[in-house]
Amino acid sequence: MSPEPLPPVAPDVLAEAVEQLSARLRKKLDAAIEGCAEHVVRAADGSLDVRFGEDALVTLRPGPSGAVTEAGQAVCTCLLAPRCLHRAAVLGAAPIADAATETEAMPETVTETEATSETTAGLPEPTGPVDGPAPVTTEAAPAPSVDTATPLTPAQVRAATALWEAAAEALSAGVTAGGAVVQAELLRAAHTARLAGLPRAEAAALRVVRGLRAARERGRAQRLGDLAGAFRDLLAGAALLASGTAGPGAAGVTRRAYAQGGSLRAYGLCREPVLSATGYGGVATHLVGPDGSRYTVSDVRPGGLARARGAGSASVALGGAVLDHAGLARGGLRIVGATVSPDGRLGAGRGVNATPLRGVDWSEEPASALFARPVGEAVAAALDDGAREADAPEAALLGCDVEVVGAAGEYLVVRVAGDGPLLRLRPAHPHPELPHAANLRRIAEHPGLALRVLGRPDLDRAATLRPLAVGPVPGEPYTLRLPEEWLGRADLGYDRLQGSHFPREATGPGPVAPAAVPDPLADAPLWRVRRLLETGVAGGRRAVAEAGRGTDAAALLAPLRRAGLGGAAQLAAALTAEADRRPRDAFGRLTDSSADGYARAWLASAVHLAAAERSLVAASWS
């Protein structure tokens, strides 16, 4: 019989349990956590039991939300309880609860924060890193607006300072030494940030903790680069908040605010499946207004892959509309009393009424404007938006006409029409039971095929686009032949392209070897800086100090200087020097054990690297 999964645990409950342990028991905590999840048994009353020998039994009784949110919901029968190793080990083996589940039961439909906080945390995805869209959904009612211009309070500044100190210590320890005790300090600081009204900082801290756990457990899909990015976002946000000079909106909002949008019309562009590592699945349908405004209507609920596959034809829960998501993606809505979030999510409040409209082809306004903007200009704007907002949602949709070149490994190589750049098309979601990859493989069999592509640029890779939908190019003889009811587009996450959808006449060129796609990101020696930063995340401060000694330092810095990356070389040298700086007194005792200087040096190099990589990615699209 397979063991029962442990319920999520609120960060403050775990932090308090670890804090109550003696120094001797803290040293044993990481070893005690191993194997706890394999001995979970569900009792007759619905509680979960974990036995430690004959004398100790830990019992978890989750609340209505399904999470352990109070200390009294985790008890142990040993004499040291509640300050015992058994109780802390079981809590430490359980997943970290989202902020939304700590106070109330999970609703049938969830908000973006509830559904994706683990997905964006650097945790393993079902099939790979986070490639799909951020799960979103319509809200049951508009939330009151939040004044993002409110200045930070002294309590918020103190909470941000404590979070910076905890994050700096965790970075200095690295994955190898970032066990349960280090994670508990971060969780306590995250909980303090939450109480102080800093939800963005709390979410960043939880992403780091989950990333540390996944890295220590050697998750198959865990990437060290994701954890390094989580540390960068956490440290940068905490430093800005702790300075007291953070601008409006730096604290974040607990719940997305919806505002009255009056009456509006929206036309479907495409739909895409949503699949998260936390067990949620659903669909997101993208729409555009007559003025070019972008909107999203989504349905994301617990259910995983089955839910994601079935939701594509589920009814749209918006103002009594008699459409399913497949119809909405190729149709439109006239909405009266609409509520709209700042990022374009349409709310489904009681006063919202919606009636279907005829859809528009991609060659008609307002959809055609998506394909008129030069790709280089669109990607540069997306990169600029991402630089200004560290936790910004995924990049906006990008449309372009392309010509198929052929397959190159896991990519489909295409060239933007009009002697544009070569691009790599990568599946929007790599799950084998979703048709993204199969559709791209079938398209690759037709070199020279003209395609109209709507997708999302991958801002972490050079010249890479994740297509969501494709269609024929008007006026081109060698292009797709889609059914009339598809309205000139195929959603790659739901529709499966067949042989009849391609031109029978072989007017295109014969099979040719795909040209190499220029990759300035791979050619630049910035990978050396990235490796140094990831070495620090994995091995901590000591590993960075070792990398900066002897011949290793010359191998790191000389290629950067030869390539004209003097700033990157200078920051990397400062990082290794700070990592190796451990001043001691006459008795050999450390006179400055703070990790503050090391964290600032690491953050400076990480921020510079991110800016340099953004510039190279933008150049690859020109």
Phi, psi and omega in degrees: 000129181287145181291154177286145176287144177287144179284157176298151181237135179297141182305319183290330178293315179294317181299319179293321180296320179289322181296330182284347182285150173285165181300324181293319181287330179297325180294337182263358190294314183299320178292325181289330181292325182299127177088354181299318184294344181274355184239027181274130180232135178273127180278172183295330182273006178094352178284168181244129183245141173229119185261137174243095182067205183266344189253351185229127178225119178264130181239128177250129177238088182299154178280190181301333180284350184088003181243155174274105186249354180227150182298326182290350179275359176231113184232155178229148183270359182283167186289336182274352183300143005272005181268044187250160180290326183299311183296315180295325181293317180294317178296323180290334179279344182279153177292157179279131181284147172290157180299324184292330183275355182281342186243340183206164179292151179293123179289169182295321172246144190239161178274171182300318182298319183291323187276338191238001184298330176276327182297322181270013183268003184087011178283161178295137172275167178303327182228000182166188179298170184294107181245337185275182181285159175289126181300133180224166179200166175282147180269156179288331180200154180291138177273155177297145181294151182248133179279101183280356181268004180294128180292158180291143177271162176303325179295322178293320178296318178295320178295320178294323178295317178296323179292321176300314182297318179294319179293321178297319178294321178295319178295319179297326179285321182077180181296320185298323181251004182271062181280201186297325182292314178297318179296323180296323177296320177295320180294321178295317178295323178295319179295321177298320177296322179295315180296331179278357180086039178238068184296329180293317178294321178298315181297322178295320179294319179295325176297320179294316180299315180295323177295319177299317180297314182296321180292320180291330177275359180054052176301139187298325183260006181285128178250133180296330178297326177295319179292322176298319177295324178294319176297319180299313181296320180295311182294319180295317179293317180294320180296319180295316180293319181293335179288341181079004183250015182297144181279182180299139177085356183294331180287334182086176179231146181287324181225140180298130181271133178252139179242155179292125180255005180067218178260139179209161174245142180219137183243138183291142176250310181188173175227155180217143177288148178243127181218118183247160180288347182269008176095009179265149177212157180169206185220148173235124180252127184262138181228164178224142178269169180302332180268007180092359179295142181260139179227161178220134171239124186226161179219099183236123182218169174299143180152347174063218187298316181300320179294319181296321181288322183278337185290342181298336178245016179283156180293148179277120181270072183213104172059032178072019180295137182263051180233151167261175184293329176295319178290323180293323180296337179243009180235217181197172180221141165256117188247128177250132182074032184294146171241131188229134176278165180301333180261017170093007177286133179269128180273159182239055180289173184294332182271008183269130175235137183224138176233144183292151174233162174292137179286167179242145175287158179297340179274357180255156173288145004269359184293327185297336180296334179296330185262359182269339184279134177302139185297322180298319179294319181294318180291321178300319178294320179295320178294323179294319177297319179294328179289325180285331185236103186299323181253033179297152177294180182300161183299153179292160181293146181230134179242145178198158173264134184225165173240130183290131176261312179153178181276145175219092183069233181273002182253158167252120183269130178225162175240132179295136182302149180081039180057039177279185183286158170285139180234154171258128173261123182241142181306134179297329173216127188275005183301129186296338181269001170258143190279009182306302186295320180297321179294319179293323178297321180291321178296323181297341180284358184233073177299144183089352181295132176272130184229146167254120189243135173238121183203195183236122180294140176273106187281357178259356181229148181289133172046051182235130180236136177257100186286139175257329181206153178226160179203173178286154176266120181303135177086352180267130181286326184257081183213183184292153175237085186268154177301149183299325181290346177280353178054041171075026178204151177233122177281113188293342179272351182229313181279142178250122179288135179245170181301328180290347180274356181249154180295138181282325181285135182271066180276348179280170178293159177290175180301131178229156177288126181301137176291151179290131179278121179303135182228083180298336179291320180283329182284332182286147179283015178296343178299335178292320177293318179299318179295322178297316180296318179290330174298319177295321178294320183284310186254355178084191186300321182297322180294322178293319178299319179296323182290343181260013182253146172062222184292337179297324180294318179294320179294334179280314192270323185299313179298326179295317181291322179296328180276003180081014180262061183295323179296317178297320179295318181296316180292323178294320178296320178295324180294312181294324178294318179292323179296328182270356182275106180226077184296139181229156178272188184296341181261007178083011180269143180296131177266344178217095182266004182291144176265009186298310182297318179296317180296321179292320178294319178295318181295319180299316179293321180293318180294318178297318179298316180299319179293319179295318180293324176299319180296319180290322177296317179298321180294329182290344180266358183263000000 
